[in-house]
């Protein structure tokens, strides 16, 4: 990996509860986490993008570690 490449972690069954221009409030529906995540830490490969949508999301390993999200 180059210094600019990110390692992403896949999470399924995630809902966008709320969003702003800079971040999304994501909730994994099994109760594992509910956190505000900056859009820059969410991969474009994620299949959700609007409030109310549920699907698979890919978060950077860095933000998972920082927010103490288990993977």
PyMOL commands that set and color helices and strands:
alter all, ss='L'
color gray80, all
select helices_A, chain A and resi 39-41+61-66
alter helices_A, ss='H'
color red, helices_A
select strands_A, chain A and resi 8-19+23-28+34-38+54-60
alter strands_A, ss='S'
color yellow, strands_A
deselect
rebuild
show_as cartoon
